[in-house]
């Protein structure tokens, strides 16, 4: 009965979004920048003893996190095949179709059905496949895709239309069309052949027979010029001279008597094309969450630099939080164990948490300030400094906190700590 309420997500619209995501340069640039910052550090796993699983996650799950990011950017969700003991795999868009259903509690339920015959019955969902839609880009109840690429596609179509108009104008200017126009005074009775003067008055009019005769004479004259060119240029039989003669003769075009070449209107590209494209591309960068100055080296006002950095950092943190949430769900699903409890089996999910080291929003001075006052631990301080400096996690020392609380206090106050056991103490 639930199938009656399912709405299919358009496979064709999803394919268009994937093509845009893979082929448009600006989108690929933004995607690469975001991926570099989001996955700059290894995955941090928190929970019970992993027994060697941490290194497996870092190595084998590297492709999974990139595939999830690409799928979410393109269509807003990711269909993942999960099986215990194996690394989850993101399904290609061509191998499944998606449906969405609004349940009685108004929650959305998404299912993936196979497209290929070898994957199973098309009327039944693919087993062991979960759809991650906790990123905020879930399809609507009507099956409309709401991924980050959806609004970008409309803007990209406008950009491509502007570029296509400019290219067509350039092609027309490189190979302009030939226009001819009639010359009203080109043929007069005085210019007719001599016998026309003695003929009857009606023969003075220009007839089709006379025009055909004159065109035939013009072609004979052109043929004579062609032979003259060949005898002059190709008399010695040189290949280079023959090519020059051929190119020269191809540029000669005979015109009928009474017509001349006229210049047509010049093809022009859209006005202020560069400014238009810059504005439209700026919207694409803004929707992707990447400042355009990171790529195009535009002139940035000094007081806007901090705002741009804060905006980009917020984008990175949002992607890190959402992808880490999806990886946590998949990892716990892969490592779920069934243990007997009071004559019944109960699924116990290990409380593992996967996360990424976040890019600091502040500078070194603020990090030192937080550590000196005991706000963050030595381990967190070390990770933040390594991340801020762009160093590898292996370069971090494996030591405990080398400073005591009093030493940190003396460091940021610049004076000794007053206590009742020191001579500098002024109390009672």
Secondary structure as UniProt FT lines:
FT   HELIX           2..5
FT   STRAND          7..8
FT   HELIX           11..23
FT   HELIX           25..38
FT   STRAND          43..46
FT   TURN            51..52
FT   HELIX           53..60
FT   HELIX           62..75
FT   STRAND          78..81
FT   TURN            84..85
FT   STRAND          89..90
FT   HELIX           93..95
FT   STRAND          96..102
FT   TURN            104..105
FT   STRAND          108..114
FT   HELIX           117..119
FT   TURN            122..123
FT   TURN            127..128
FT   STRAND          129..132
FT   TURN            134..135
FT   TURN            141..142
FT   HELIX           148..174
FT   STRAND          179..182
FT   TURN            184..185
FT   HELIX           189..191
FT   HELIX           195..198
FT   HELIX           201..204
FT   HELIX           208..233
FT   HELIX           239..250
FT   TURN            257..258
FT   STRAND          259..262
FT   TURN            271..272
FT   HELIX           273..288
FT   HELIX           293..296
FT   HELIX           302..334
FT   STRAND          337..340
FT   STRAND          345..348
FT   STRAND          353..356
FT   HELIX           364..372
FT   TURN            373..374
FT   HELIX           378..389
FT   HELIX           393..395
FT   HELIX           405..413
FT   TURN            420..421
FT   TURN            423..424
//
